């Protein structure tokens, strides 16, 4: 079988053939179906290069009661993904060869798709001392302290210098702890109306501003996680124009919701928070003009109990792998905000390019006309908290193929 990004873009008309696979307008047929791939008829479906998410929390080792490698990768496969990058807020934190190998062992044993683990920037993610970059460089996809911002400028500079030397990427959660003031949702209109403590946008864009200066100074590859505010978009746009080696991601909820869409439930609580309509529009413009390179879910499962304590006391984080494409297709493509080609670019092609993955032979098949109501109880993920619960969406994943194996089918 040979299916490459060049071959498989978006096919609705005509016939596409490659190796053992034949894709037609009204069917997906797989002659001599290798390795258990089911021969099925899928009417009016689209074939896409499988998606790639550079920001996923698989929770294993250490927090398998929330999610584990098996449930997390099954969730990803159900969303059309064949590659995910796993965040390092684990126990033990992957700050050494010994510790990251615990995660790699679980991945080898349980993952149904490709998982690329990050190592932590600092030991135990405490922000005090750098992890052993040299012993980790061949075992990780990059370095991140996601869930915590690196507060020390000098430590971040040192991290970028080492990453540059090793040709690795720094993947930054940008958050200035001194500006949080006990906030837990956006410091905006909803917070004022309902008496909540807010998180200011400056707590995000100030560290981004600092890190962009360091990236320019050191020449390091730098990637900004889950950007949420208009100031961050403008800072990255300017840095790119100046030649800084920077990319960034945002998540579906930041692109299609604003803080006035919040409800008094933990499924609307994540970090950074959903911000204002002005911020949402700035993110959308950044997506359109290429300032924002990719969309990641920041899939962050917690138990139902941990997410049932309202906006103030619930833990931060929502799940998103199984709804990402449908949310974006329904709310951005069908409404004419972006093209379908653009959506595939930011969900599949750009992430792979930036993070050094080769063109993929993996693919997913979606029925764009199939509508469904988001029911978290049907998720493959153990996490149930999604801000899109009970919403009617279009675009259902029918098949995901990874490594010539069917890893998900709903036919």
Secondary structure as UniProt FT lines:
FT   TURN            5..7
FT   STRAND          15..18
FT   TURN            19..20
FT   STRAND          21..24
FT   TURN            25..26
FT   STRAND          27..30
FT   TURN            31..32
FT   HELIX           34..36
FT   TURN            43..44
FT   STRAND          46..49
FT   STRAND          51..57
FT   TURN            60..62
FT   TURN            64..66
FT   HELIX           69..78
FT   TURN            79..80
FT   STRAND          81..86
FT   HELIX           97..110
FT   STRAND          114..117
FT   HELIX           123..125
FT   HELIX           133..136
FT   TURN            137..139
FT   STRAND          143..144
FT   TURN            146..147
FT   HELIX           153..166
FT   STRAND          169..172
FT   HELIX           177..179
FT   TURN            180..182
FT   STRAND          185..186
FT   HELIX           189..194
FT   STRAND          198..199
FT   HELIX           202..218
FT   STRAND          221..224
FT   HELIX           230..241
FT   TURN            242..243
FT   STRAND          246..250
FT   HELIX           252..256
FT   HELIX           259..261
FT   HELIX           266..268
FT   HELIX           277..289
FT   STRAND          294..295
FT   STRAND          299..300
FT   TURN            304..307
FT   HELIX           310..313
FT   TURN            321..323
FT   HELIX           324..328
FT   HELIX           329..333
FT   TURN            334..336
FT   HELIX           340..344
FT   HELIX           345..349
FT   HELIX           350..354
FT   TURN            355..356
FT   STRAND          363..373
FT   HELIX           376..378
FT   TURN            387..390
FT   STRAND          392..402
FT   TURN            403..404
FT   STRAND          405..409
//
